[in-house]
Amino acid sequence: MERSFEPPQRILMGPGPSDVSPRVLAAMARPTIGHLDPAFVELMTEVKSLLQYAFRTKNQLTIPISGPGTAGMEACIANLVEPGDSVLVCVNGVFGGRMATMAERMGGVVHRIESPWGEPIDLAQLEDALKKHPKTKAIAFVHAETSTGARSDARGIASLAHRYGTLTIADTVTSLGGIPLEVDEWSLDAVYSGTQKCLSCTPGLSPVTISERALSAIRARTHPVVSWFLDFGLVMSYWGEGQKRTYHHTAPVNAIYALHEALLVLREEGLEKAWARHQLNHEAFRAGLAAMGLELLVHADHRLPQLNAVRIPADVEDAIVRRAMLYDFGIEIGGGLGDLTGKIWRIGLMGFASNPRNVYRCLSALAACMRSSKHVSTADEGLAAAKAVYVAASRA
């Protein structure tokens, strides 16, 4: 007989979604009101202001798109790319490849700048491509590549773009709230993110922020935006300032309650403190992994603290360990994608889930699950190494 769904208790340490703060879950359970109710309109204004804080921007077009991060990706590309536009897309993982596919579907003439998975985007290679394609309209890239755990130099890419008179489209789905992201200081143009990573909100919304330079390009379009739902001109008629707003779609009211609360939590902690917390927990986790004989895929200079790509030992079965982590310890971790399938685990320390307790839990569970896969590993040394990092930080 069918009955109400009761989800199992999990500790979400995969590539997303991350654990959601009880404050955010409680906010989502508040009474639903109309999406044009004056009280909700006031909340929308607060959400915009809080997103401006999180993105470090004064852009007026800073809103949550109703849809996951992929909707934000498609919105930015659909609004900026017209048929025949030359677009350079930096591909160093799954999501750079997805951006390229979307730009092609919008009719863009796409030139892919390929970098090895696990490495950042090569700025010299990008500049060579800009010289080769002087009429490039936009450079699309992923700041924090979720499929590999690699961070690229968003500031350097934006600097190159402006030097060559080109716009930027930046994927910050995994970076917002977890590592430094300075939209205005770095002069990024079209930036999208997701709510379910370092913001520790529920999935289903995509924060975006659009510069005046990008808005000018959108206004100058000669073709209509191919997506009616994601047309920024239409969306802004609903999200614009003031009490008079034009109906566009029924906003996911309770999801926006949740985002508002998640952004309040972030502001209360402070962005810089949130960045530092993610970094400290990463350093403790990395030390613990190293003591257990495990290596990370990405070089230290380019690693994401919130998404750890751990090389799987040759004598360990990927699926067996992940299954045991989930069912024996209640911890979800992710596997590799594409060419990295079966070669790495993607272990997230994002948002509410980025804390010492989860670091210790994951190290202990990994050691136990690898032993069950006939790999000799002990948690004791890993836990001691992680603890030493925390002790040193407390004395600094």
C-alpha positions as CSV (number, residue, x, y, z in Angstrom):
1,M,0.0,0.0,0.0
2,E,1.3,3.4,-0.9
3,R,2.2,5.7,2.0
4,S,4.0,8.9,2.8
5,F,7.7,9.0,1.8
6,E,10.1,9.0,4.7
7,P,13.7,9.6,3.4
8,P,16.6,7.9,5.1
9,Q,18.9,10.0,7.2
10,R,22.1,10.7,5.2
11,I,25.2,12.7,5.7
12,L,25.7,14.4,2.3
13,M,29.4,14.5,1.4
14,G,29.1,14.0,-2.3
15,P,29.4,16.7,-5.0
16,G,26.0,18.0,-4.1
17,P,23.5,18.4,-2.8
18,S,25.0,19.2,0.6
19,D,23.4,18.8,4.0
20,V,20.8,21.5,4.5
21,S,20.8,23.5,7.7
22,P,17.8,22.8,10.0
23,R,17.1,26.6,9.9
24,V,16.7,26.3,6.1
25,L,14.4,23.3,6.3
26,A,12.3,25.0,8.9
27,A,12.0,28.1,6.7
28,M,10.8,26.0,3.8
29,A,8.0,24.6,5.9
30,R,6.4,28.0,6.6
31,P,3.0,28.8,5.1
32,T,2.9,29.3,1.4
33,I,1.6,32.7,0.3
34,G,1.0,34.1,-3.2
35,H,3.9,34.9,-5.4
36,L,2.6,38.5,-5.9
37,D,1.6,38.9,-2.2
38,P,3.1,42.2,-0.9
39,A,4.9,40.3,1.8
40,F,6.5,38.0,-0.7
41,V,7.5,41.0,-2.9
42,E,9.3,42.4,0.1
43,L,11.1,39.1,0.6
44,M,12.2,39.1,-3.0
45,T,13.9,42.4,-2.5
46,E,15.7,41.1,0.5
47,V,16.8,38.0,-1.4
48,K,18.3,40.2,-4.2
49,S,20.2,42.2,-1.6
50,L,21.5,39.0,0.1
51,L,22.6,37.6,-3.2
52,Q,24.5,40.8,-4.0
53,Y,26.3,40.3,-0.7
54,A,27.1,36.6,-1.6
55,F,28.3,37.5,-5.1
56,R,30.1,40.6,-4.0
57,T,28.3,42.7,-6.5
58,K,26.1,45.8,-7.0
59,N,24.5,44.4,-10.2
60,Q,20.8,45.3,-10.3
61,L,20.1,42.1,-12.2
62,T,20.9,39.7,-9.3
63,I,18.2,37.2,-8.8
64,P,17.4,33.5,-8.3
65,I,16.3,31.7,-11.5
66,S,13.5,29.2,-10.9
67,G,15.4,26.0,-11.7
68,P,18.7,24.3,-10.8
69,G,22.2,25.5,-11.7
70,T,21.8,24.1,-15.2
71,A,18.9,26.5,-15.7
72,G,21.2,29.4,-14.7
73,M,23.7,28.1,-17.2
74,E,21.2,28.0,-20.0
75,A,19.8,31.4,-19.0
76,C,23.1,33.1,-19.2
77,I,24.1,31.4,-22.5
78,A,20.6,31.9,-24.1
79,N,20.6,35.6,-23.3
80,L,24.1,36.4,-24.4
81,V,24.6,34.1,-27.4
82,E,22.9,34.7,-30.7
83,P,23.1,32.7,-33.9
84,G,26.5,33.3,-35.5
85,D,28.2,34.6,-32.4
86,S,31.8,33.4,-31.8
87,V,32.1,31.9,-28.3
88,L,35.2,30.5,-26.7
89,V,34.4,27.8,-24.2
90,C,37.0,26.5,-21.8
91,V,36.6,22.8,-21.2
92,N,38.4,21.1,-18.4
93,G,35.6,18.8,-17.1
94,V,32.0,17.8,-17.6
95,F,30.4,21.2,-17.0
96,G,32.6,23.1,-19.4
97,G,31.6,20.6,-22.0
98,R,28.0,21.2,-21.2
99,M,28.4,24.9,-21.7
100,A,29.9,24.3,-25.1
101,T,26.9,22.1,-26.1
102,M,24.4,24.7,-24.9
103,A,26.2,27.5,-26.8
104,E,26.1,25.4,-30.0
105,R,22.3,24.8,-29.5
106,M,21.9,28.6,-29.3
107,G,23.5,28.9,-32.7
108,G,26.8,30.1,-31.5
109,V,30.1,29.3,-33.3
110,V,31.9,27.5,-30.5
111,H,35.6,27.1,-30.2
112,R,36.6,24.8,-27.4
113,I,39.7,25.5,-25.3
114,E,40.6,22.0,-23.9
115,S,42.6,21.6,-20.7
116,P,43.3,18.2,-19.1
117,W,40.7,17.1,-16.5
118,G,42.0,18.0,-13.0
119,E,43.9,21.0,-14.2
120,P,42.9,24.7,-14.4
121,I,42.2,26.5,-17.6
122,D,45.4,27.5,-19.4
123,L,45.5,31.3,-19.7
124,A,48.2,31.3,-22.4
125,Q,46.2,28.9,-24.5
126,L,43.1,31.0,-24.0
127,E,44.9,34.2,-25.1
128,D,46.2,32.4,-28.2
129,A,42.6,31.5,-29.0
130,L,41.5,35.1,-28.5
131,K,44.1,36.3,-30.9
132,K,43.0,33.6,-33.4
133,H,39.3,34.6,-33.0
134,P,39.2,38.4,-32.6
135,K,35.5,38.7,-33.0
136,T,34.8,36.5,-30.0
137,K,31.7,37.7,-28.2
138,A,32.1,35.7,-24.9
139,I,34.4,33.4,-23.0
140,A,32.5,30.7,-21.1
141,F,34.3,28.9,-18.3
142,V,33.8,27.0,-15.0
143,H,35.3,28.6,-11.9
144,A,35.0,25.5,-9.8
145,E,34.8,22.3,-11.9
146,T,32.6,19.9,-9.9
147,S,33.6,16.9,-11.9
148,T,37.3,17.2,-11.0
149,G,37.7,19.5,-8.0
150,A,39.9,22.0,-9.9
151,R,39.7,25.7,-9.5
152,S,40.5,28.0,-12.4
153,D,41.7,31.6,-12.3
154,A,38.4,33.5,-12.8
155,R,40.1,36.9,-12.2
156,G,42.8,36.1,-14.8
157,I,40.2,34.9,-17.4
158,A,38.1,38.1,-16.9
159,S,41.2,40.3,-17.3
160,L,42.0,38.6,-20.6
161,A,38.4,38.9,-21.7
162,H,38.3,42.7,-21.1
163,R,41.7,43.2,-22.7
164,Y,40.2,41.7,-25.9
165,G,36.8,43.3,-25.6
166,T,35.0,40.1,-24.8
167,L,32.3,39.2,-22.3
168,T,32.6,36.4,-19.7
169,I,30.0,33.7,-18.7
170,A,31.1,32.1,-15.4
171,D,29.9,28.9,-13.8
172,T,30.2,29.4,-10.0
173,V,27.8,26.6,-9.0
174,T,30.3,25.0,-6.6
175,S,32.3,28.1,-5.7
176,L,29.6,30.6,-4.4
177,G,30.0,30.7,-0.6
178,G,32.9,28.3,-0.5
179,I,35.9,30.1,-2.0
180,P,36.6,33.7,-2.9
181,L,34.3,35.0,-5.6
182,E,34.5,38.8,-6.4
183,V,32.1,39.5,-9.2
184,D,32.6,43.3,-9.3
185,E,36.3,43.4,-8.4
186,W,37.1,40.8,-11.1
187,S,34.7,42.4,-13.6
188,L,32.7,39.2,-14.3
189,D,29.8,39.6,-16.6
190,A,27.2,36.8,-16.5
191,V,27.6,34.6,-13.5
192,Y,25.3,31.7,-12.4
193,S,25.4,29.4,-9.4
194,G,23.3,26.8,-7.5
195,T,21.7,26.7,-4.1
196,Q,22.5,23.1,-3.1
197,K,26.3,23.3,-2.8
198,C,28.1,25.7,-0.4
199,L,24.9,27.7,0.4
200,S,23.5,24.5,1.9
201,C,20.0,25.2,0.6
202,T,17.7,22.8,-1.1
203,P,18.2,22.2,-4.8
204,G,16.0,24.0,-7.4
205,L,17.1,27.6,-7.6
206,S,20.0,29.1,-9.6
207,P,21.3,32.5,-8.4
208,V,22.5,34.7,-11.3
209,T,24.1,38.1,-11.5
210,I,24.5,40.1,-14.8
211,S,26.7,43.1,-15.3
212,E,25.7,46.3,-17.0
213,R,28.1,45.5,-19.8
214,A,26.3,42.1,-20.4
215,L,22.9,43.8,-20.1
216,S,23.9,46.2,-22.9
217,A,24.8,43.2,-25.1
218,I,21.4,41.6,-24.3
219,R,19.6,44.8,-25.2
220,A,21.5,45.0,-28.5
221,R,20.4,41.6,-29.6
222,T,19.0,41.3,-33.1
223,H,17.3,37.9,-32.5
224,P,14.8,37.2,-29.7
225,V,16.1,35.0,-26.8
226,V,15.2,31.4,-27.8
227,S,13.9,30.6,-24.3
228,W,10.8,32.5,-23.3
229,F,11.0,31.3,-19.7
230,L,14.7,32.2,-19.3
231,D,14.5,35.6,-21.1
232,F,16.1,38.0,-18.6
233,G,14.0,40.9,-20.0
234,L,10.8,39.1,-19.2
235,V,12.1,37.6,-15.9
236,M,13.1,41.1,-14.7
237,S,9.6,42.4,-15.2
238,Y,8.7,40.1,-12.3
239,W,11.9,40.5,-10.2
240,G,12.4,44.2,-10.9
241,E,12.4,46.8,-8.1
242,G,9.2,48.3,-6.7
243,Q,5.8,47.0,-5.8
244,K,4.5,46.9,-9.4
245,R,5.7,43.7,-10.9
246,T,4.4,41.9,-14.0
247,Y,3.4,38.3,-13.7
248,H,5.9,36.0,-15.4
249,H,5.6,32.6,-13.7
250,T,4.6,31.3,-10.3
251,A,7.8,31.5,-8.3
252,P,8.7,28.5,-6.1
253,V,7.7,30.4,-3.0
254,N,8.8,28.0,-0.3
255,A,12.1,27.4,-2.0
256,I,12.8,31.1,-1.9
257,Y,12.0,31.1,1.8
258,A,14.7,28.5,2.1
259,L,17.2,30.5,0.0
260,H,16.5,33.6,2.0
261,E,17.3,31.7,5.2
262,A,20.4,30.1,3.8
263,L,21.7,33.5,2.7
264,L,21.0,34.9,6.2
265,V,23.1,32.1,7.7
266,L,25.9,33.0,5.3
267,R,25.8,36.7,6.2
268,E,25.7,36.0,9.9
269,E,28.8,33.8,9.6
270,G,30.5,36.3,7.2
271,L,31.8,35.4,3.7
272,E,35.5,35.5,4.7
273,K,34.8,33.3,7.7
274,A,32.9,30.8,5.5
275,W,35.8,30.7,3.0
276,A,38.3,30.1,5.9
277,R,36.1,27.4,7.4
278,H,36.0,25.5,4.1
279,Q,39.7,25.8,3.7
280,L,40.5,24.6,7.3
281,N,38.3,21.6,7.0
282,H,39.8,20.7,3.6
283,E,43.3,21.0,5.1
284,A,42.4,18.7,8.0
285,F,40.7,16.2,5.6
286,R,43.7,16.3,3.2
287,A,46.1,15.6,6.0
288,G,44.0,12.7,7.2
289,L,43.8,11.2,3.7
290,A,47.5,11.5,3.2
291,A,48.2,9.7,6.5
292,M,46.0,6.9,5.3
293,G,47.9,6.7,2.0
294,L,45.3,8.4,-0.2
295,E,46.1,11.0,-2.8
296,L,44.2,13.9,-4.3
297,L,43.8,14.3,-8.1
298,V,44.3,18.1,-8.3
299,H,47.6,19.9,-7.5
300,A,47.5,21.9,-4.3
301,D,47.7,25.2,-6.1
302,H,44.3,24.5,-7.9
303,R,42.4,22.4,-5.4
304,L,38.9,23.2,-4.4
305,P,38.6,23.0,-0.6
306,Q,34.9,22.2,-0.8
307,L,35.2,19.3,-3.4
308,N,37.9,16.8,-2.9
309,A,38.8,14.5,-5.8
310,V,40.4,11.4,-4.1
311,R,42.3,8.9,-6.2
312,I,41.0,5.4,-5.7
313,P,43.8,2.9,-4.8
314,A,44.3,0.2,-7.5
315,D,43.2,-2.6,-5.1
316,V,39.9,-0.9,-4.1
317,E,36.5,-1.4,-5.8
318,D,34.9,2.1,-6.3
319,A,31.3,0.9,-6.2
320,I,31.8,-1.4,-3.2
321,V,33.2,1.4,-1.1
322,R,30.6,3.9,-2.0
323,R,27.8,1.4,-1.4
324,A,29.3,0.5,2.1
325,M,29.7,4.2,2.9
326,L,26.1,4.8,2.1
327,Y,24.4,1.8,3.7
328,D,26.8,1.0,6.6
329,F,27.7,4.6,7.6
330,G,24.9,6.7,6.1
331,I,27.5,8.9,4.2
332,E,27.0,9.7,0.6
333,I,30.1,10.4,-1.5
334,G,30.3,10.7,-5.3
335,G,32.1,8.7,-8.0
336,G,34.0,10.0,-10.9
337,L,32.5,11.2,-14.2
338,G,33.6,10.6,-17.8
339,D,37.2,9.5,-18.1
340,L,37.5,9.6,-14.3
341,T,34.8,7.0,-13.7
342,G,36.1,4.4,-11.2
343,K,39.3,6.5,-10.7
344,I,38.3,9.0,-8.1
345,W,35.8,9.7,-5.3
346,R,34.4,13.2,-5.2
347,I,34.0,14.0,-1.5
348,G,32.3,17.3,-0.6
349,L,32.8,19.4,2.4
350,M,30.3,22.1,1.5
351,G,28.4,24.6,3.4
352,F,26.6,23.2,6.5
353,A,28.4,19.8,5.9
354,S,31.9,21.4,6.1
355,N,32.7,20.8,9.7
356,P,35.3,18.8,11.8
357,R,32.7,16.1,12.8
358,N,32.1,15.2,9.2
359,V,35.9,15.2,8.5
360,Y,36.4,12.6,11.3
361,R,33.3,10.6,10.3
362,C,34.4,10.3,6.7
363,L,38.0,9.4,7.4
364,S,36.8,6.6,9.8
365,A,34.2,5.3,7.4
366,L,36.6,5.3,4.4
367,A,39.2,3.3,6.3
368,A,36.6,0.7,7.4
369,C,35.1,0.4,3.9
370,M,38.5,0.1,2.2
371,R,39.4,-2.7,4.6
372,S,36.2,-4.5,3.6
373,S,37.5,-4.2,0.0
374,K,40.8,-5.9,1.1
375,H,42.8,-2.7,1.2
376,V,45.0,-2.3,4.3
377,S,44.2,1.1,5.9
378,T,43.7,2.4,9.4
379,A,41.7,5.4,10.5
380,D,43.9,6.1,13.6
381,E,46.7,7.8,11.7
382,G,44.2,9.7,9.5
383,L,42.2,11.0,12.5
384,A,45.4,12.0,14.3
385,A,46.7,13.9,11.3
386,A,43.4,15.7,10.9
387,K,43.2,16.6,14.6
388,A,46.7,18.0,14.4
389,V,45.6,20.5,11.8
390,Y,42.7,21.7,13.9
391,V,44.9,22.0,17.0
392,A,47.5,24.0,15.1
393,A,44.8,26.3,13.8
394,S,43.4,26.9,17.2
395,R,46.8,28.0,18.5
396,A,47.5,30.3,15.6
